[in-house]
C-alpha cells in the first residue's frame, strides 16, 4: 500500500495532475483493495528524493 501510494503520487505529478508545492493525500493498496493513506508532498519522478511523506493516516497492521 505505501509503495503504491508513493508511485501514484509520482505518476500524478509527472502527468501534471497535482501540484508539487502543496501536500496531497495519496491512497494505495493491493489486490484486496485500498488500505493505506498518506499525507505527502509530491514530486516528479525525476526529483523522486524531493517527495516527502508527512503523515501516515492509515496502514494495515501485520497481525
PDBQT receptor file of N, H, CA, C and O in Angstrom, charges set to zero:
ATOM      1  N   UNK A   1       0.798  -1.203   0.000  1.00  0.00    +0.000 N 
ATOM      2  CA  UNK A   1       0.000   0.000   0.000  1.00  0.00    +0.000 C 
ATOM      3  C   UNK A   1       0.836   1.261   0.000  1.00  0.00    +0.000 C 
ATOM      4  O   UNK A   1       0.555   2.183  -0.766  1.00  0.00    +0.000 OA
ATOM      5  N   UNK A   2       1.857   1.326   0.839  1.00  0.00    +0.000 N 
ATOM      6  H   UNK A   2       2.086   0.577   1.461  1.00  0.00    +0.000 HD
ATOM      7  CA  UNK A   2       2.694   2.522   0.913  1.00  0.00    +0.000 C 
ATOM      8  C   UNK A   2       3.422   2.755  -0.402  1.00  0.00    +0.000 C 
ATOM      9  O   UNK A   2       3.450   3.877  -0.908  1.00  0.00    +0.000 OA
ATOM     10  N   UNK A   3       4.007   1.707  -0.956  1.00  0.00    +0.000 N 
ATOM     11  H   UNK A   3       3.984   0.796  -0.545  1.00  0.00    +0.000 HD
ATOM     12  CA  UNK A   3       4.731   1.831  -2.224  1.00  0.00    +0.000 C 
ATOM     13  C   UNK A   3       3.798   2.300  -3.329  1.00  0.00    +0.000 C 
ATOM     14  O   UNK A   3       4.162   3.160  -4.131  1.00  0.00    +0.000 OA
ATOM     15  N   UNK A   4       2.612   1.747  -3.372  1.00  0.00    +0.000 N 
ATOM     16  H   UNK A   4       2.315   1.049  -2.721  1.00  0.00    +0.000 HD
ATOM     17  CA  UNK A   4       1.639   2.117  -4.400  1.00  0.00    +0.000 C 
ATOM     18  C   UNK A   4       1.213   3.574  -4.241  1.00  0.00    +0.000 C 
ATOM     19  O   UNK A   4       1.116   4.292  -5.236  1.00  0.00    +0.000 OA
ATOM     20  N   UNK A   5       0.959   4.025  -3.023  1.00  0.00    +0.000 N 
ATOM     21  H   UNK A   5       1.038   3.441  -2.214  1.00  0.00    +0.000 HD
ATOM     22  CA  UNK A   5       0.555   5.411  -2.786  1.00  0.00    +0.000 C 
ATOM     23  C   UNK A   5       1.637   6.382  -3.254  1.00  0.00    +0.000 C 
ATOM     24  O   UNK A   5       1.337   7.406  -3.866  1.00  0.00    +0.000 OA
ATOM     25  N   UNK A   6       2.887   6.057  -2.966  1.00  0.00    +0.000 N 
ATOM     26  H   UNK A   6       3.132   5.225  -2.468  1.00  0.00    +0.000 HD
ATOM     27  CA  UNK A   6       4.000   6.907  -3.404  1.00  0.00    +0.000 C 
ATOM     28  C   UNK A   6       4.102   6.896  -4.928  1.00  0.00    +0.000 C 
ATOM     29  O   UNK A   6       4.273   7.948  -5.544  1.00  0.00    +0.000 OA
ATOM     30  N   UNK A   7       3.997   5.717  -5.540  1.00  0.00    +0.000 N 
ATOM     31  H   UNK A   7       3.858   4.863  -5.040  1.00  0.00    +0.000 HD
ATOM     32  CA  UNK A   7       4.076   5.617  -7.001  1.00  0.00    +0.000 C 
ATOM     33  C   UNK A   7       2.948   6.394  -7.679  1.00  0.00    +0.000 C 
ATOM     34  O   UNK A   7       3.170   7.041  -8.702  1.00  0.00    +0.000 OA
ATOM     35  N   UNK A   8       1.754   6.334  -7.123  1.00  0.00    +0.000 N 
ATOM     36  H   UNK A   8       1.574   5.808  -6.291  1.00  0.00    +0.000 HD
ATOM     37  CA  UNK A   8       0.622   7.057  -7.699  1.00  0.00    +0.000 C 
ATOM     38  C   UNK A   8       0.856   8.558  -7.617  1.00  0.00    +0.000 C 
ATOM     39  O   UNK A   8       0.554   9.281  -8.566  1.00  0.00    +0.000 OA
ATOM     40  N   UNK A   9       1.388   9.038  -6.500  1.00  0.00    +0.000 N 
ATOM     41  H   UNK A   9       1.633   8.451  -5.728  1.00  0.00    +0.000 HD
ATOM     42  CA  UNK A   9       1.685  10.465  -6.371  1.00  0.00    +0.000 C 
ATOM     43  C   UNK A   9       2.746  10.891  -7.386  1.00  0.00    +0.000 C 
ATOM     44  O   UNK A   9       2.634  11.961  -7.983  1.00  0.00    +0.000 OA
ATOM     45  N   UNK A  10       3.767  10.067  -7.586  1.00  0.00    +0.000 N 
ATOM     46  H   UNK A  10       3.857   9.197  -7.101  1.00  0.00    +0.000 HD
ATOM     47  CA  UNK A  10       4.798  10.374  -8.581  1.00  0.00    +0.000 C 
ATOM     48  C   UNK A  10       4.198  10.447  -9.984  1.00  0.00    +0.000 C 
ATOM     49  O   UNK A  10       4.491  11.376 -10.737  1.00  0.00    +0.000 OA
ATOM     50  N   UNK A  11       3.364   9.478 -10.333  1.00  0.00    +0.000 N 
ATOM     51  H   UNK A  11       3.126   8.723  -9.721  1.00  0.00    +0.000 HD
ATOM     52  CA  UNK A  11       2.764   9.454 -11.674  1.00  0.00    +0.000 C 
ATOM     53  C   UNK A  11       1.824  10.637 -11.886  1.00  0.00    +0.000 C 
ATOM     54  O   UNK A  11       1.798  11.218 -12.971  1.00  0.00    +0.000 OA
ATOM     55  N   UNK A  12       1.055  10.998 -10.864  1.00  0.00    +0.000 N 
ATOM     56  H   UNK A  12       1.076  10.526  -9.983  1.00  0.00    +0.000 HD
ATOM     57  CA  UNK A  12       0.148  12.140 -10.987  1.00  0.00    +0.000 C 
ATOM     58  C   UNK A  12       0.926  13.440 -11.149  1.00  0.00    +0.000 C 
ATOM     59  O   UNK A  12       0.523  14.313 -11.918  1.00  0.00    +0.000 OA
ATOM     60  N   UNK A  13       2.040  13.575 -10.430  1.00  0.00    +0.000 N 
ATOM     61  H   UNK A  13       2.368  12.866  -9.806  1.00  0.00    +0.000 HD
ATOM     62  CA  UNK A  13       2.881  14.766 -10.573  1.00  0.00    +0.000 C 
ATOM     63  C   UNK A  13       3.527  14.803 -11.955  1.00  0.00    +0.000 C 
ATOM     64  O   UNK A  13       3.599  15.863 -12.576  1.00  0.00    +0.000 OA
ATOM     65  N   UNK A  14       3.997  13.657 -12.442  1.00  0.00    +0.000 N 
ATOM     66  H   UNK A  14       3.938  12.795 -11.938  1.00  0.00    +0.000 HD
ATOM     67  CA  UNK A  14       4.579  13.591 -13.788  1.00  0.00    +0.000 C 
ATOM     68  C   UNK A  14       3.574  14.027 -14.848  1.00  0.00    +0.000 C 
ATOM     69  O   UNK A  14       3.942  14.682 -15.822  1.00  0.00    +0.000 OA
ATOM     70  N   UNK A  15       2.309  13.666 -14.661  1.00  0.00    +0.000 N 
ATOM     71  H   UNK A  15       2.009  13.133 -13.869  1.00  0.00    +0.000 HD
ATOM     72  CA  UNK A  15       1.259  13.994 -15.631  1.00  0.00    +0.000 C 
ATOM     73  C   UNK A  15       0.734  15.421 -15.464  1.00  0.00    +0.000 C 
ATOM     74  O   UNK A  15      -0.079  15.882 -16.265  1.00  0.00    +0.000 OA
ATOM     75  N   UNK A  16       1.198  16.118 -14.425  1.00  0.00    +0.000 N 
ATOM     76  H   UNK A  16       1.858  15.744 -13.774  1.00  0.00    +0.000 HD
ATOM     77  CA  UNK A  16       0.742  17.482 -14.190  1.00  0.00    +0.000 C 
ATOM     78  C   UNK A  16      -0.643  17.564 -13.562  1.00  0.00    +0.000 C 
ATOM     79  O   UNK A  16      -1.279  18.618 -13.597  1.00  0.00    +0.000 OA
ATOM     80  N   UNK A  17      -1.110  16.472 -12.993  1.00  0.00    +0.000 N 
ATOM     81  H   UNK A  17      -0.594  15.616 -12.965  1.00  0.00    +0.000 HD
ATOM     82  CA  UNK A  17      -2.448  16.437 -12.404  1.00  0.00    +0.000 C 
ATOM     83  C   UNK A  17      -2.484  16.971 -10.978  1.00  0.00    +0.000 C 
ATOM     84  O   UNK A  17      -3.544  17.368 -10.494  1.00  0.00    +0.000 OA
ATOM     85  N   UNK A  18      -1.339  16.985 -10.302  1.00  0.00    +0.000 N 
ATOM     86  H   UNK A  18      -0.478  16.663 -10.696  1.00  0.00    +0.000 HD
ATOM     87  CA  UNK A  18      -1.248  17.550  -8.956  1.00  0.00    +0.000 C 
ATOM     88  C   UNK A  18      -0.041  18.467  -8.889  1.00  0.00    +0.000 C 
ATOM     89  O   UNK A  18       0.929  18.301  -9.628  1.00  0.00    +0.000 OA
ATOM     90  N   UNK A  19      -0.120  19.433  -7.996  1.00  0.00    +0.000 N 
ATOM     91  H   UNK A  19      -0.909  19.569  -7.396  1.00  0.00    +0.000 HD
ATOM     92  CA  UNK A  19       0.981  20.381  -7.802  1.00  0.00    +0.000 C 
ATOM     93  C   UNK A  19       2.038  19.761  -6.891  1.00  0.00    +0.000 C 
ATOM     94  O   UNK A  19       1.728  18.914  -6.053  1.00  0.00    +0.000 OA
ATOM     95  N   UNK A  20       3.261  20.181  -7.060  1.00  0.00    +0.000 N 
ATOM     96  H   UNK A  20       3.512  20.868  -7.742  1.00  0.00    +0.000 HD
ATOM     97  CA  UNK A  20       4.345  19.664  -6.222  1.00  0.00    +0.000 C 
ATOM     98  C   UNK A  20       4.698  20.621  -5.086  1.00  0.00    +0.000 C 
ATOM     99  O   UNK A  20       5.645  20.375  -4.339  1.00  0.00    +0.000 OA
ATOM    100  N   UNK A  21       3.943  21.709  -4.953  1.00  0.00    +0.000 N 
ATOM    101  H   UNK A  21       3.174  21.909  -5.560  1.00  0.00    +0.000 HD
ATOM    102  CA  UNK A  21       4.204  22.662  -3.874  1.00  0.00    +0.000 C 
ATOM    103  C   UNK A  21       3.087  22.667  -2.829  1.00  0.00    +0.000 C 
ATOM    104  O   UNK A  21       3.025  23.564  -1.988  1.00  0.00    +0.000 OA
ATOM    105  N   UNK A  22       2.206  21.665  -2.883  1.00  0.00    +0.000 N 
ATOM    106  H   UNK A  22       2.256  20.936  -3.566  1.00  0.00    +0.000 HD
ATOM    107  CA  UNK A  22       1.128  21.522  -1.910  1.00  0.00    +0.000 C 
ATOM    108  C   UNK A  22       1.038  20.064  -1.469  1.00  0.00    +0.000 C 
ATOM    109  O   UNK A  22       1.284  19.152  -2.258  1.00  0.00    +0.000 OA
ATOM    110  N   UNK A  23       0.683  19.852  -0.203  1.00  0.00    +0.000 N 
ATOM    111  H   UNK A  23       0.483  20.592   0.439  1.00  0.00    +0.000 HD
ATOM    112  CA  UNK A  23       0.505  18.487   0.294  1.00  0.00    +0.000 C 
ATOM    113  C   UNK A  23      -0.748  17.863  -0.314  1.00  0.00    +0.000 C 
ATOM    114  O   UNK A  23      -1.721  18.559  -0.603  1.00  0.00    +0.000 OA
ATOM    115  N   UNK A  24      -0.713  16.554  -0.502  1.00  0.00    +0.000 N 
ATOM    116  H   UNK A  24       0.078  15.989  -0.268  1.00  0.00    +0.000 HD
ATOM    117  CA  UNK A  24      -1.859  15.798  -1.015  1.00  0.00    +0.000 C 
ATOM    118  C   UNK A  24      -2.045  14.550  -0.160  1.00  0.00    +0.000 C 
ATOM    119  O   UNK A  24      -1.160  14.173   0.609  1.00  0.00    +0.000 OA
ATOM    120  N   UNK A  25      -3.201  13.919  -0.303  1.00  0.00    +0.000 N 
ATOM    121  H   UNK A  25      -3.919  14.226  -0.928  1.00  0.00    +0.000 HD
ATOM    122  CA  UNK A  25      -3.442  12.610   0.297  1.00  0.00    +0.000 C 
ATOM    123  C   UNK A  25      -3.375  11.593  -0.826  1.00  0.00    +0.000 C 
ATOM    124  O   UNK A  25      -4.111  11.697  -1.807  1.00  0.00    +0.000 OA
ATOM    125  N   UNK A  26      -2.499  10.615  -0.686  1.00  0.00    +0.000 N 
ATOM    126  H   UNK A  26      -1.902  10.531   0.111  1.00  0.00    +0.000 HD
ATOM    127  CA  UNK A  26      -2.358   9.545  -1.678  1.00  0.00    +0.000 C 
ATOM    128  C   UNK A  26      -2.835   8.243  -1.047  1.00  0.00    +0.000 C 
ATOM    129  O   UNK A  26      -2.511   7.939   0.101  1.00  0.00    +0.000 OA
ATOM    130  N   UNK A  27      -3.608   7.480  -1.813  1.00  0.00    +0.000 N 
ATOM    131  H   UNK A  27      -3.872   7.728  -2.745  1.00  0.00    +0.000 HD
ATOM    132  CA  UNK A  27      -4.182   6.228  -1.320  1.00  0.00    +0.000 C 
ATOM    133  C   UNK A  27      -3.671   5.077  -2.164  1.00  0.00    +0.000 C 
ATOM    134  O   UNK A  27      -3.635   5.169  -3.391  1.00  0.00    +0.000 OA
ATOM    135  N   UNK A  28      -3.279   4.001  -1.516  1.00  0.00    +0.000 N 
ATOM    136  H   UNK A  28      -3.308   3.927  -0.519  1.00  0.00    +0.000 HD
ATOM    137  CA  UNK A  28      -2.791   2.820  -2.222  1.00  0.00    +0.000 C 
ATOM    138  C   UNK A  28      -3.308   1.563  -1.559  1.00  0.00    +0.000 C 
ATOM    139  O   UNK A  28      -3.973   1.610  -0.525  1.00  0.00    +0.000 OA
ATOM    140  N   UNK A  29      -2.992   0.452  -2.167  1.00  0.00    +0.000 N 
ATOM    141  H   UNK A  29      -2.451   0.413  -3.007  1.00  0.00    +0.000 HD
ATOM    142  CA  UNK A  29      -3.439  -0.814  -1.615  1.00  0.00    +0.000 C 
ATOM    143  C   UNK A  29      -2.880  -1.977  -2.398  1.00  0.00    +0.000 C 
ATOM    144  O   UNK A  29      -1.820  -1.884  -3.018  1.00  0.00    +0.000 OA
ATOM    145  N   UNK A  30      -3.611  -3.071  -2.359  1.00  0.00    +0.000 N 
ATOM    146  H   UNK A  30      -4.471  -3.147  -1.855  1.00  0.00    +0.000 HD
ATOM    147  CA  UNK A  30      -3.190  -4.294  -3.039  1.00  0.00    +0.000 C 
ATOM    148  C   UNK A  30      -4.388  -4.854  -3.798  1.00  0.00    +0.000 C 
ATOM    149  O   UNK A  30      -5.367  -4.147  -4.035  1.00  0.00    +0.000 OA
ATOM    150  N   UNK A  31      -4.305  -6.108  -4.171  1.00  0.00    +0.000 N 
ATOM    151  H   UNK A  31      -3.509  -6.683  -3.979  1.00  0.00    +0.000 HD
ATOM    152  CA  UNK A  31      -5.410  -6.755  -4.853  1.00  0.00    +0.000 C 
ATOM    153  C   UNK A  31      -6.660  -6.852  -4.002  1.00  0.00    +0.000 C 
ATOM    154  O   UNK A  31      -7.751  -7.092  -4.519  1.00  0.00    +0.000 OA
ATOM    155  N   UNK A  32      -6.508  -6.668  -2.700  1.00  0.00    +0.000 N 
ATOM    156  H   UNK A  32      -5.621  -6.474  -2.280  1.00  0.00    +0.000 HD
ATOM    157  CA  UNK A  32      -7.645  -6.755  -1.779  1.00  0.00    +0.000 C 
ATOM    158  C   UNK A  32      -8.345  -5.415  -1.596  1.00  0.00    +0.000 C 
ATOM    159  O   UNK A  32      -9.388  -5.358  -0.944  1.00  0.00    +0.000 OA
ATOM    160  N   UNK A  33      -7.803  -4.335  -2.152  1.00  0.00    +0.000 N 
ATOM    161  H   UNK A  33      -6.956  -4.381  -2.682  1.00  0.00    +0.000 HD
ATOM    162  CA  UNK A  33      -8.424  -3.018  -2.039  1.00  0.00    +0.000 C 
ATOM    163  C   UNK A  33      -7.491  -1.989  -1.434  1.00  0.00    +0.000 C 
ATOM    164  O   UNK A  33      -6.363  -2.298  -1.050  1.00  0.00    +0.000 OA
ATOM    165  N   UNK A  34      -7.980  -0.759  -1.357  1.00  0.00    +0.000 N 
ATOM    166  H   UNK A  34      -8.896  -0.508  -1.669  1.00  0.00    +0.000 HD
ATOM    167  CA  UNK A  34      -7.205   0.345  -0.789  1.00  0.00    +0.000 C 
ATOM    168  C   UNK A  34      -7.106   0.166   0.723  1.00  0.00    +0.000 C 
ATOM    169  O   UNK A  34      -8.116  -0.043   1.395  1.00  0.00    +0.000 OA
ATOM    170  N   UNK A  35      -5.889   0.247   1.256  1.00  0.00    +0.000 N 
ATOM    171  H   UNK A  35      -5.068   0.417   0.710  1.00  0.00    +0.000 HD
ATOM    172  CA  UNK A  35      -5.713   0.049   2.695  1.00  0.00    +0.000 C 
ATOM    173  C   UNK A  35      -4.714   1.012   3.325  1.00  0.00    +0.000 C 
ATOM    174  O   UNK A  35      -4.468   0.940   4.529  1.00  0.00    +0.000 OA
ATOM    175  N   UNK A  36      -4.137   1.910   2.533  1.00  0.00    +0.000 N 
ATOM    176  H   UNK A  36      -4.337   1.968   1.555  1.00  0.00    +0.000 HD
ATOM    177  CA  UNK A  36      -3.120   2.821   3.047  1.00  0.00    +0.000 C 
ATOM    178  C   UNK A  36      -3.409   4.231   2.553  1.00  0.00    +0.000 C 
ATOM    179  O   UNK A  36      -3.722   4.426   1.379  1.00  0.00    +0.000 OA
ATOM    180  N   UNK A  37      -3.305   5.213   3.440  1.00  0.00    +0.000 N 
ATOM    181  H   UNK A  37      -3.051   5.054   4.395  1.00  0.00    +0.000 HD
ATOM    182  CA  UNK A  37      -3.462   6.614   3.061  1.00  0.00    +0.000 C 
ATOM    183  C   UNK A  37      -2.314   7.410   3.667  1.00  0.00    +0.000 C 
ATOM    184  O   UNK A  37      -2.012   7.276   4.853  1.00  0.00    +0.000 OA
ATOM    185  N   UNK A  38      -1.676   8.238   2.844  1.00  0.00    +0.000 N 
ATOM    186  H   UNK A  38      -1.921   8.347   1.881  1.00  0.00    +0.000 HD
ATOM    187  CA  UNK A  38      -0.533   9.042   3.265  1.00  0.00    +0.000 C 
ATOM    188  C   UNK A  38      -0.776  10.511   2.947  1.00  0.00    +0.000 C 
ATOM    189  O   UNK A  38      -1.357  10.837   1.912  1.00  0.00    +0.000 OA
ATOM    190  N   UNK A  39      -0.335  11.396   3.829  1.00  0.00    +0.000 N 
ATOM    191  H   UNK A  39       0.137  11.132   4.670  1.00  0.00    +0.000 HD
ATOM    192  CA  UNK A  39      -0.227  12.813   3.501  1.00  0.00    +0.000 C 
ATOM    193  C   UNK A  39       1.208  13.006   3.055  1.00  0.00    +0.000 C 
ATOM    194  O   UNK A  39       2.142  12.671   3.784  1.00  0.00    +0.000 OA
ATOM    195  N   UNK A  40       1.385  13.549   1.853  1.00  0.00    +0.000 N 
ATOM    196  H   UNK A  40       0.626  13.821   1.261  1.00  0.00    +0.000 HD
ATOM    197  CA  UNK A  40       2.748  13.726   1.358  1.00  0.00    +0.000 C 
ATOM    198  C   UNK A  40       2.876  14.966   0.503  1.00  0.00    +0.000 C 
ATOM    199  O   UNK A  40       1.888  15.507   0.007  1.00  0.00    +0.000 OA
ATOM    200  N   UNK A  41       4.113  15.408   0.341  1.00  0.00    +0.000 N 
ATOM    201  H   UNK A  41       4.916  14.969   0.745  1.00  0.00    +0.000 HD
ATOM    202  CA  UNK A  41       4.438  16.488  -0.589  1.00  0.00    +0.000 C 
ATOM    203  C   UNK A  41       4.970  15.805  -1.833  1.00  0.00    +0.000 C 
ATOM    204  O   UNK A  41       6.073  15.261  -1.816  1.00  0.00    +0.000 OA
ATOM    205  N   UNK A  42       4.192  15.827  -2.923  1.00  0.00    +0.000 N 
ATOM    206  H   UNK A  42       3.296  16.270  -2.937  1.00  0.00    +0.000 HD
ATOM    207  CA  UNK A  42       4.585  15.076  -4.115  1.00  0.00    +0.000 C 
ATOM    208  C   UNK A  42       5.776  15.686  -4.834  1.00  0.00    +0.000 C 
ATOM    209  O   UNK A  42       6.155  16.833  -4.594  1.00  0.00    +0.000 OA
ATOM    210  N   UNK A  43       6.352  14.894  -5.715  1.00  0.00    +0.000 N 
ATOM    211  H   UNK A  43       6.044  13.963  -5.910  1.00  0.00    +0.000 HD
ATOM    212  CA  UNK A  43       7.445  15.316  -6.581  1.00  0.00    +0.000 C 
ATOM    213  C   UNK A  43       7.312  14.542  -7.882  1.00  0.00    +0.000 C 
ATOM    214  O   UNK A  43       6.611  13.532  -7.945  1.00  0.00    +0.000 OA
ATOM    215  N   UNK A  44       7.982  15.017  -8.910  1.00  0.00    +0.000 N 
ATOM    216  H   UNK A  44       8.552  15.838  -8.858  1.00  0.00    +0.000 HD
ATOM    217  CA  UNK A  44       8.016  14.265 -10.161  1.00  0.00    +0.000 C 
ATOM    218  C   UNK A  44       9.045  13.151 -10.027  1.00  0.00    +0.000 C 
ATOM    219  O   UNK A  44       9.906  13.193  -9.148  1.00  0.00    +0.000 OA
ATOM    220  N   UNK A  45       8.953  12.160 -10.899  1.00  0.00    +0.000 N 
ATOM    221  H   UNK A  45       8.254  12.126 -11.613  1.00  0.00    +0.000 HD
ATOM    222  CA  UNK A  45       9.862  11.016 -10.787  1.00  0.00    +0.000 C 
ATOM    223  C   UNK A  45      11.315  11.413 -11.029  1.00  0.00    +0.000 C 
ATOM    224  O   UNK A  45      12.225  10.743 -10.540  1.00  0.00    +0.000 OA
ATOM    225  N   UNK A  46      11.546  12.492 -11.776  1.00  0.00    +0.000 N 
ATOM    226  H   UNK A  46      10.807  13.036 -12.174  1.00  0.00    +0.000 HD
ATOM    227  CA  UNK A  46      12.927  12.939 -11.979  1.00  0.00    +0.000 C 
ATOM    228  C   UNK A  46      13.503  13.604 -10.725  1.00  0.00    +0.000 C 
ATOM    229  O   UNK A  46      14.714  13.805 -10.627  1.00  0.00    +0.000 OA
ATOM    230  N   UNK A  47      12.637  13.944  -9.771  1.00  0.00    +0.000 N 
ATOM    231  H   UNK A  47      11.654  13.780  -9.851  1.00  0.00    +0.000 HD
ATOM    232  CA  UNK A  47      13.063  14.524  -8.485  1.00  0.00    +0.000 C 
ATOM    233  C   UNK A  47      12.502  13.687  -7.335  1.00  0.00    +0.000 C 
ATOM    234  O   UNK A  47      12.006  14.232  -6.349  1.00  0.00    +0.000 OA
ATOM    235  N   UNK A  48      12.582  12.379  -7.463  1.00  0.00    +0.000 N 
ATOM    236  H   UNK A  48      12.985  11.936  -8.263  1.00  0.00    +0.000 HD
ATOM    237  CA  UNK A  48      11.929  11.454  -6.524  1.00  0.00    +0.000 C 
ATOM    238  C   UNK A  48      12.346  11.688  -5.067  1.00  0.00    +0.000 C 
ATOM    239  O   UNK A  48      11.540  11.488  -4.158  1.00  0.00    +0.000 OA
ATOM    240  N   UNK A  49      13.573  12.102  -4.841  1.00  0.00    +0.000 N 
ATOM    241  H   UNK A  49      14.227  12.265  -5.579  1.00  0.00    +0.000 HD
ATOM    242  CA  UNK A  49      14.035  12.271  -3.460  1.00  0.00    +0.000 C 
ATOM    243  C   UNK A  49      13.508  13.552  -2.821  1.00  0.00    +0.000 C 
ATOM    244  O   UNK A  49      13.756  13.799  -1.640  1.00  0.00    +0.000 OA
ATOM    245  N   UNK A  50      12.780  14.373  -3.590  1.00  0.00    +0.000 N 
ATOM    246  H   UNK A  50      12.578  14.172  -4.549  1.00  0.00    +0.000 HD
ATOM    247  CA  UNK A  50      12.108  15.542  -3.029  1.00  0.00    +0.000 C 
ATOM    248  C   UNK A  50      10.733  15.187  -2.466  1.00  0.00    +0.000 C 
ATOM    249  O   UNK A  50      10.140  15.988  -1.743  1.00  0.00    +0.000 OA
ATOM    250  N   UNK A  51      10.218  13.999  -2.786  1.00  0.00    +0.000 N 
ATOM    251  H   UNK A  51      10.700  13.348  -3.373  1.00  0.00    +0.000 HD
ATOM    252  CA  UNK A  51       8.933  13.558  -2.249  1.00  0.00    +0.000 C 
ATOM    253  C   UNK A  51       9.100  13.302  -0.752  1.00  0.00    +0.000 C 
ATOM    254  O   UNK A  51      10.022  12.602  -0.332  1.00  0.00    +0.000 OA
ATOM    255  N   UNK A  52       8.205  13.872   0.042  1.00  0.00    +0.000 N 
ATOM    256  H   UNK A  52       7.456  14.440  -0.299  1.00  0.00    +0.000 HD
ATOM    257  CA  UNK A  52       8.286  13.725   1.499  1.00  0.00    +0.000 C 
ATOM    258  C   UNK A  52       6.968  13.203   2.056  1.00  0.00    +0.000 C 
ATOM    259  O   UNK A  52       5.921  13.818   1.855  1.00  0.00    +0.000 OA
ATOM    260  N   UNK A  53       7.014  12.087   2.743  1.00  0.00    +0.000 N 
ATOM    261  H   UNK A  53       7.865  11.587   2.906  1.00  0.00    +0.000 HD
ATOM    262  CA  UNK A  53       5.837  11.576   3.445  1.00  0.00    +0.000 C 
ATOM    263  C   UNK A  53       5.729  12.350   4.749  1.00  0.00    +0.000 C 
ATOM    264  O   UNK A  53       6.644  12.323   5.572  1.00  0.00    +0.000 OA
ATOM    265  N   UNK A  54       4.604  13.041   4.936  1.00  0.00    +0.000 N 
ATOM    266  H   UNK A  54       3.861  13.062   4.267  1.00  0.00    +0.000 HD
ATOM    267  CA  UNK A  54       4.425  13.881   6.115  1.00  0.00    +0.000 C 
ATOM    268  C   UNK A  54       3.655  13.163   7.226  1.00  0.00    +0.000 C 
ATOM    269  O   UNK A  54       3.902  13.393   8.409  1.00  0.00    +0.000 OA
ATOM    270  N   UNK A  55       2.714  12.287   6.831  1.00  0.00    +0.000 N 
ATOM    271  H   UNK A  55       2.513  12.100   5.869  1.00  0.00    +0.000 HD
ATOM    272  CA  UNK A  55       1.873  11.632   7.842  1.00  0.00    +0.000 C 
ATOM    273  C   UNK A  55       1.306  10.338   7.266  1.00  0.00    +0.000 C 
ATOM    274  O   UNK A  55       0.941  10.272   6.093  1.00  0.00    +0.000 OA
ATOM    275  N   UNK A  56       1.241   9.324   8.099  1.00  0.00    +0.000 N 
ATOM    276  H   UNK A  56       1.538   9.377   9.052  1.00  0.00    +0.000 HD
ATOM    277  CA  UNK A  56       0.564   8.080   7.742  1.00  0.00    +0.000 C 
ATOM    278  C   UNK A  56      -0.817   8.154   8.378  1.00  0.00    +0.000 C 
ATOM    279  O   UNK A  56      -0.946   8.117   9.602  1.00  0.00    +0.000 OA
ATOM    280  N   UNK A  57      -1.847   8.259   7.545  1.00  0.00    +0.000 N 
ATOM    281  H   UNK A  57      -1.741   8.289   6.551  1.00  0.00    +0.000 HD
ATOM    282  CA  UNK A  57      -3.215   8.333   8.061  1.00  0.00    +0.000 C 
ATOM    283  C   UNK A  57      -3.686   6.947   8.479  1.00  0.00    +0.000 C 
ATOM    284  O   UNK A  57      -4.227   6.772   9.571  1.00  0.00    +0.000 OA
ATOM    285  N   UNK A  58      -3.479   5.965   7.611  1.00  0.00    +0.000 N 
ATOM    286  H   UNK A  58      -3.040   6.107   6.724  1.00  0.00    +0.000 HD
ATOM    287  CA  UNK A  58      -3.829   4.593   7.969  1.00  0.00    +0.000 C 
ATOM    288  C   UNK A  58      -2.968   3.626   7.177  1.00  0.00    +0.000 C 
ATOM    289  O   UNK A  58      -2.574   3.897   6.043  1.00  0.00    +0.000 OA
ATOM    290  N   UNK A  59      -2.690   2.504   7.795  1.00  0.00    +0.000 N 
ATOM    291  H   UNK A  59      -3.010   2.283   8.717  1.00  0.00    +0.000 HD
ATOM    292  CA  UNK A  59      -1.879   1.451   7.199  1.00  0.00    +0.000 C 
ATOM    293  C   UNK A  59      -2.270   0.152   7.887  1.00  0.00    +0.000 C 
ATOM    294  O   UNK A  59      -2.492   0.143   9.098  1.00  0.00    +0.000 OA
ATOM    295  N   UNK A  60      -2.360  -0.949   7.140  1.00  0.00    +0.000 N 
ATOM    296  H   UNK A  60      -2.180  -0.942   6.156  1.00  0.00    +0.000 HD
ATOM    297  CA  UNK A  60      -2.773  -2.200   7.777  1.00  0.00    +0.000 C 
ATOM    298  C   UNK A  60      -1.725  -2.714   8.765  1.00  0.00    +0.000 C 
ATOM    299  O   UNK A  60      -0.522  -2.551   8.564  1.00  0.00    +0.000 OA
ATOM    300  N   UNK A  61      -2.210  -3.333   9.825  1.00  0.00    +0.000 N 
ATOM    301  H   UNK A  61      -3.187  -3.466   9.989  1.00  0.00    +0.000 HD
ATOM    302  CA  UNK A  61      -1.315  -3.959  10.800  1.00  0.00    +0.000 C 
ATOM    303  C   UNK A  61      -1.031  -5.386  10.359  1.00  0.00    +0.000 C 
ATOM    304  O   UNK A  61      -1.892  -6.046   9.776  1.00  0.00    +0.000 OA
ATOM    305  N   UNK A  62       0.153  -5.851  10.632  1.00  0.00    +0.000 N 
ATOM    306  H   UNK A  62       0.852  -5.316  11.106  1.00  0.00    +0.000 HD
ATOM    307  CA  UNK A  62       0.511  -7.243  10.341  1.00  0.00    +0.000 C 
ATOM    308  C   UNK A  62       0.251  -8.074  11.590  1.00  0.00    +0.000 C 
ATOM    309  O   UNK A  62       1.134  -8.247  12.430  1.00  0.00    +0.000 OA
ATOM    310  N   UNK A  63      -0.966  -8.582  11.700  1.00  0.00    +0.000 N 
ATOM    311  H   UNK A  63      -1.683  -8.442  11.018  1.00  0.00    +0.000 HD
ATOM    312  CA  UNK A  63      -1.347  -9.341  12.896  1.00  0.00    +0.000 C 
ATOM    313  C   UNK A  63      -1.125 -10.811  12.709  1.00  0.00    +0.000 C 
ATOM    314  O   UNK A  63      -1.394 -11.596  13.618  1.00  0.00    +0.000 OA
TER     315      UNK A  63
